[in-house]
């Protein structure tokens, strides 16, 4: 296919606007490669590069001086037909990710690249490279290790697609290991944890299982049952039941999103009662919310994940259990 030359001024401007970030993103690129990328002739690319080299922004003198213009490596351009930008104009003044922000994003991309469904990692690797180059400073080198084996996630996802049952040993939050047979429905992640949601034959209902507590996982040949009316999954991962414990927590209003999966209800402003404040006055930005948990072990896990954010208010037994558990954890660190 022959190269098509931009004819209108608008086409030429569009080409230049696309060419500049492309050249910035590619440190050293051949003219022929650029021509093939944009579908134009090599001579048109050379002409555009010469125009870019005399373009820029006026400085304090309102005149275009050397430091106000783009510049290229002319020896590479003239002798080797390669384009290397050696000076960029106004690009470095644009907002950039900080080194910490870029490192956090790169860590998340590393985690995603480890999942079975992201076997084609070229796009992820390209994005990580762009984040590294585009950060305001060199991001910290991080390596993310998954808490769950990608093999386990892959086995469960394959069982979901094949619509067959799973068998495994499950260590519940009470420390009991129970054999389960489950019709797998979905694999989901919340924060650092991965969960399997499925119809549990032992309980006769939909249950949620943490993958790091599953062992001896086996894919059976038994087809999963068809229970469309019974297995409608709720949007929230944790669905309360009438047998759950009712807990009142106090936390900053801005942190309510952190407990959304527990479906908090009866949310109202927290109040302070003290000798200095005989009148009941609302705490700054704090609210109280009622939610349900399956047992006190689940409450401990919730408080652990939100340490310093939430306070257990009611019932008294829950306050006592969480306080004793926290004291036992801190005891080994106390000095004589």
N, C-alpha and C positions, 0 to 999 in steps of 0.2 A: 504494500500500500504506500503510495507516494505521500510525502509530507504536505500538509495543507498550511499555507502561509496566512497569518492573520491579515485581513485587508482593511478593516475599519479601525479607527483610532481606539474605540472602546475595546475591540479584541486585543489590540496591542497592549493597552493598559492592563487588561485582565491577565494577559500572559506575563507581564512584568511583575504584577502583584503576586502571582503564583510562583514565579521563578525565584524571587528574592528569598522567601522562607525555605524553598527547596535547596538553594545553594548554601544557606546557613545550616540546614540540617545535614548536609553532606559536605564534609570537610574538604574533600578532594575528589572531584568528579570529572570524567572526560566529557568533552563537548558532544561527542556522538551519543553518549549515554543520556545526556540531557535532551538532545534532539529526539531520541527514541521515546523518552518518557513523555514528552509533550506533543509529539507528532508534528514537529516542524523540522525545517532543514537545519543543518549544522551552521550554515552561514547566517541564518536568522538568529541562532543562539549567540554567535559571536558578536553580531551587531547589538543584541540586547545587553550583553555583558559590557561592551564598550559604553553603552548608554548608562548602565548602572554605575560604572566607574566615575562618571561625572555628575552623579546625583547625590543629594544629601539634604541637610537642613542648615540654614544660616545660623552662625553662632552669635556671640554678643555684638559683633561688629555689623551684623545684618548682611554680611558678605560670605560667599562660599569660599572658605579657606581650606587648606589641605586636611586638617583634622575634622572638617565638617562633611567630608565626602566619603563614600564607599571607596575601598581600594582593594586591588587584587594582586596576586603574585604574577607580575607580568612575564617573567622568564618562563614560568610554567605554562602560561597562556600562549605565548608566542612560539615557544620551542616545542612544547609537548602537547599542545591543544587540550590542556586541562585547566579547570577553573578552581581557584583557591581564594576565598575571601580573606584578606588580611586585616581589614578594618570595617566594622559595622557601625551604622549610624542609627542612633536612637533605639536600637534593639535592646541594648543592655539596660535601658531605663525602664523597660516594661516590667510589670509585676512578675515575680518568679517564686517558685516554691523555695522555702528555706531548706537547708540541708536535712533538718529533722523531719520536715514534712515529706520531702522526697524519699527519705529512708523509710518512713512509715508506709508510703504508697508502694514502694518497691517490695517491702516485706509482704504486703497483702498480695501483690502479684505473684511473688514466689509461692505463697500458700496456694493460690488458685492454680498455678501451673502444675502443682503436685496432684491435683485431682484427676481421676480417670477421664472425665468428660472433656478435659482440656489437654488431650494428648498432642494436638497440634499447637506447639508452644511458640511458633515463629512470631505471631502477632504480639504475644505477651513479652517475649524477649526484646522485640523492637521498641515496645512502649517503655520497658525498663531502661533501655539505653537512652531513649529520649528524655526520660525523667532525670537520669544522671547528668546528661549534658545541659539540661535546661535549669538545673537547680542553681541557687545563688552561690553555693559552695559544694564541695564534694560530699555526697551523702555518706553516712557511716555504713561500713560494710556489715550487713546482717545476713544471717542464714536462719531460715524459719524451718523448724521441724514440726511435722504434723503429729498431734497427740494420737490420732487414729491412723491405722494402717490404710494406705490407699487401696490395698488389696481387699480389706474388709468392706470399704465403701463400694468398691467395684462389684464384689460378690452380691451385696444386697441390692444394688441397682440392677444387676442382671436378673435377680430373682423377681424384682418388681416388674421388669419388662416381660419376663417369661410367665408371670402370674402363677408362680409356684410357692409352696410353703417353705418356711425356714425353721430349723431347730437350733437351739443354742442354750447354753447355761447363762443365767443372768444373775449378777450380784446386785441385789436391791440396796436401797439406802440404809436398811437396818442391818446389813451385813450378811443376809441370808442368800445362799445361792440356790436358785430354783430353775429347773428345766422348763423351757418355754417352747411352744410351737405357735408360730405366728404367720398370718397372711400379710406379707409386707405391702404397705401402701405408698410410703413416701420416705425419703431421706432428707433431713433438713439440718441446718446449722443455726445455732444461736450463740453469738460471741465466739468463744473458743471451742465449744462443744458441738458434737454431731449427734443426731438423734434418729432413731428408726420409729416411725409411726405405723402401726398395723393392728389387725384384729388378733387379739390374744385368745387362743382356744382355752387356756387355763382360766382366765377371768371372764370369758364370754363377752368381751367388750373391746373397744379401741383403747390401746395403751401406747405409751411413749417410752422408749428404751434408749438410754445413753450408750453410744457405741463403745466407749472405753470400758463399759461394764459387761460387755458381751464376750463370751469365750466359747470354744468348741463349736463354732458356727458351721452349720451344715445345710446345704441346699437339698431339699427332698424332691422326689418326683411327683409328690401329691399336688394337684392343682389347688390354687387358692380359691376359697369359696366366693360366691357371688352374693354380696350383701349390700347392694347399692343403697337401700333405704336405711341400713343400720350403720354404714361406714362413711357417712358424710363427715369429712374432716373439718373441724372448726378452723377459723383463720388463726386463732391463737394456738401456740404449741401446748400450753398447759391449760386444761379445761377443768374447772372445779366441779366437785360433786357435793351432794348434801352431807356426806360423811366426813368432809374435810374440816380442818380446824379453822375457825374464824380468827384472824389476827388483825390488830390495828397497828399500823406503822406510822411514824412521823418522819418526814423527809422534806427536802427543799422542793418547792413546786416545779422548779426546772428539771428535777430528777424523776418526775413521774413517768417519763418515757422509758426509764430503765426497768419499770415493773409492769409494763403494758401487757406482757404475756401472762401475767397472773390475774388479769382482768380486775383491777382495783375498782372498788365501788364506795359509795358514801364518802366522797372526797370533800373535805371542808377545811377551812383555815384552822391552824393550830393556835392555841391560846396559852398565855403564861399567867399563872396565879402565884403571886408572891407577896411578901409583906411590903416590898417596895412598890409593887403594882397591885393595889387592892382591887382595882377595876380590871376586868378581863380584857386584855389587849392582844390583838393578833400578832403572832411572831412574824418577823420580817421574812416574807417569801416562803414560809414553811406551811405544810398542809398535813392533815392526817387522812389516811386512806385505809379502808377495810378490804382485806383480800383473804382468799382461802388457800391453805396448803394441805397436802395429804397427811403430814405428820410433822413432829418437831424436828426430825432429821432434815426434812426439806426446808424448814425455816432456818436452820443453822446454815445450810448451803446458800440460801438467799442472802443472809446477813454477811456471810463470808465474801460473796461477790460484790457486796455494796458496803464494805467496812468503812465506817466513818461517815456514811451517807444516810443510812436509815437507823431509826431507833424503834425498838419494840415497845409499844405502849401498853397493850392489853392482848390477852388476859394475863393476870399475875403469874400463872404457872409458866406461860411462855417466856415472860421476862426472866423468871428465875432460871429456867433451863438454859436460855441463851447466856445469861450472866455466868452461870457455873461453867458452861462449856468454854466461854472466853477466858475465864480465870484459870481453868485447867491448861489452856493453851499457852497462857502467859507465864504460868508458874515456873517452867524450866529456865526462863530468862531473868527471873528476879534475883537480885543480889541478896546475900545474907544481911 
